[in-house]
């Protein structure tokens, strides 16, 4: 049976058309991967299986080296988890997305290792091993964030691999990135933030349809409205 991989865009459209969200689950073992697949089968809906750097190392096992700057176990665990998801998903009969979660700058060796596996898998099958990856460079300057994302996006686009970028900062602490002390109004993106990322690599991004452009503008307006309401509350 062929692995039924769908794109994030298709998943979004499918969820909206059927009035449900598609959650992403961080998996740390074959048991948790199978649990997500079983839930998706029971509900008859797509699922997203994702791996964090630490969770991927746990999949590989704590007896393996995971040296700073190399992250061998994290690479091996994520690749093994992706292959397991691909192997098991057809038996469950549901579309599946395979994603890697927050990757900070200090974890880029993990990202590079997964990309090498994607490129090898694409050469053999015409598909990347993963559906998508996430870069979380919220600890870096906007300029460095954009530059690094651009470099990776240009490498990923030819093998049909989606890059999730962390624009701005995340709230609280997650996967070694701690923004718990920042001003709360900085947690809201501005319309200029995604525009800066897009303008850095316009030739890499696919053409945006008028409907998608309209939807983006509406979502941006909603985000700006939320930020304005937050600022009003802070001033009261």
C-alpha positions in Angstrom: 0.0 0.0 0.0 1.2 3.5 -0.8 1.7 6.0 2.0 -1.0 8.6 1.8 0.8 11.9 2.4 -1.1 15.1 2.0 0.1 18.7 1.9 -0.6 21.1 4.8 -2.6 23.2 2.4 -4.8 20.3 1.4 -5.2 19.4 5.1 -6.3 22.9 5.8 -8.9 22.9 3.0 -10.2 19.5 4.0 -10.6 20.5 7.6 -12.4 23.8 6.8 -14.7 22.0 4.4 -15.6 19.4 7.0 -15.6 21.8 10.0 -12.8 20.2 12.0 -9.2 21.0 12.9 -6.3 18.7 12.3 -4.1 18.6 15.4 -0.4 17.9 15.6 0.8 15.3 18.1 4.4 15.2 19.4 5.3 11.5 19.4 8.1 9.9 21.4 7.6 6.2 20.7 6.0 3.6 18.4 3.2 3.4 20.9 2.4 7.1 20.7 2.6 7.0 16.9 0.2 4.1 16.7 -2.2 5.8 19.1 -2.4 8.9 16.9 -3.0 6.7 13.8 -5.7 4.7 15.6 -7.5 7.9 16.7 -7.4 9.2 13.2 -8.8 5.9 11.8 -11.6 5.9 14.4 -12.5 9.5 13.5 -11.9 9.1 9.8 -9.7 12.2 9.6 -6.2 13.2 8.7 -3.6 13.5 11.5 -0.2 15.1 11.9 2.6 13.2 13.6 5.4 15.4 14.7 8.7 15.1 16.5 10.6 17.5 18.8 14.4 17.2 19.0 14.2 15.8 22.5 11.3 13.4 21.7 13.2 12.2 18.7 16.3 11.4 20.8 14.0 9.4 23.1 12.8 7.4 20.2 16.3 6.5 19.3 17.1 5.5 22.9 19.2 7.1 25.7 22.0 4.6 25.2 23.0 6.3 21.9 25.3 9.4 21.7 23.6 12.7 21.1 26.6 15.1 21.2 26.2 18.9 21.1 26.7 20.0 17.5 26.0 16.6 16.1 22.7 15.4 17.7 23.1 11.9 16.2 20.3 10.3 18.3 17.9 13.1 17.6 18.4 12.7 13.8 18.2 9.0 13.9 15.0 9.0 16.1 13.2 11.5 13.9 14.1 9.7 10.7 13.1 6.3 12.2 9.8 7.8 13.5 9.0 9.2 10.1 9.7 5.9 8.4 7.5 4.1 11.0 4.7 6.5 10.3 5.0 6.0 6.6 5.1 2.2 7.1 2.0 2.0 9.4 -0.2 4.8 7.9 -1.5 2.8 4.9 -2.8 0.1 7.2 -4.8 2.7 9.1 -6.2 4.1 5.8 -6.0 7.8 6.6 -4.0 10.7 5.2 -1.0 11.6 7.4 1.3 14.6 7.7 4.8 14.0 9.2 6.4 17.2 10.7 9.3 18.2 12.9 8.6 20.7 15.6 10.5 23.8 16.9 14.1 23.9 15.8 16.2 26.6 17.3 19.6 27.8 15.8 21.5 25.6 18.3 19.6 22.5 17.0 20.3 23.1 13.3 22.5 19.9 13.0 19.2 18.0 13.8 17.5 19.9 11.0 20.3 19.3 8.6 20.2 15.5 9.3 16.5 15.3 8.6 16.9 17.3 5.4 19.6 14.8 4.2 17.1 12.0 4.8 14.4 13.9 2.9 16.7 14.4 -0.1 17.7 10.8 -0.1 14.0 9.7 0.1 13.0 12.1 -2.6 15.7 10.8 -4.9 14.3 7.3 -4.5 10.6 8.0 -4.5 9.8 11.5 -5.7 8.6 12.5 -2.2 10.4 13.9 0.8 10.5 11.7 3.9 8.7 14.4 6.0 5.8 16.6 4.9 7.3 19.7 6.6 9.8 21.1 9.1 9.7 24.0 11.5 12.5 26.5 12.2 12.1 28.5 15.4 14.6 31.3 15.2 12.7 33.6 17.6 15.8 34.0 19.7 17.7 35.6 16.8 17.3 39.0 15.1 14.7 39.3 12.4 17.4 39.7 9.8 19.2 36.5 10.8 15.9 34.7 11.1 14.9 35.7 7.5 18.4 34.9 6.1 18.5 31.4 7.6 14.9 30.6 6.6 15.6 31.8 3.1 18.7 29.5 2.8 16.7 26.4 3.9 13.6 27.3 1.9 15.6 27.4 -1.3 17.0 24.0 -0.5 13.6 22.5 0.5 11.5 23.9 -2.4 12.9 21.6 -5.1 11.9 18.5 -3.1 8.4 19.7 -2.4 9.0 20.2 1.3 7.2 22.8 3.4 9.0 25.1 5.8 7.2 26.5 8.8 8.8 29.7 10.0 8.5 31.2 13.4 7.9 34.9 12.7 8.5 37.1 15.7 8.6 35.3 19.0 6.8 32.5 20.8 5.3 33.0 24.3 6.7 31.3 27.3 9.3 28.5 27.0 9.3 25.7 24.5 12.0 23.3 23.3 14.8 25.4 24.9 13.5 28.7 23.6 12.5 30.9 26.6 10.6 34.2 25.9 8.7 34.2 29.2 10.1 37.6 30.1 9.3 39.6 27.0 6.6 42.3 26.8 3.2 40.7 26.0 2.4 43.1 23.1 5.4 41.6 21.3 3.7 38.3 21.1 1.5 39.6 18.3 2.8 39.7 14.7 2.4 42.8 12.6 1.4 42.8 8.8 5.0 43.8 8.1 6.4 40.6 9.7 5.2 38.0 7.1 5.7 40.6 4.3 9.4 40.8 5.2 9.8 37.0 5.0 8.0 36.8 1.7 9.9 39.6 0.1 13.2 37.9 1.0 12.5 34.9 -1.3 9.6 35.8 -3.7 10.9 33.4 -6.4 10.6 30.5 -4.0 7.0 31.1 -2.8 4.2 29.8 -5.2 1.8 32.3 -6.7 -0.9 33.3 -4.3 -4.4 33.2 -5.6 -6.8 36.1 -5.1 -8.9 34.1 -2.7 -5.8 33.2 -0.6 -4.6 36.8 -0.7 -8.0 38.0 0.5 -8.0 35.3 3.3 -4.5 36.4 4.4 -5.6 40.0 4.6 -8.7 39.1 6.6 -6.6 37.0 9.0 -4.0 39.8 9.3 -6.7 42.3 10.1 -8.1 40.0 12.8 -4.6 39.7 14.3 -4.1 43.5 14.3 -7.6 43.9 15.9 -6.6 41.4 18.6 -3.4 43.3 19.3 -5.2 46.7 19.5 -7.8 45.2 21.9 -4.9 43.9 24.0 -3.2 47.3 24.1 -6.5 48.9 25.1 -6.9 46.5 28.0 -3.3 47.2 29.1 -4.0 50.9 29.2 -7.1 50.6 31.3 
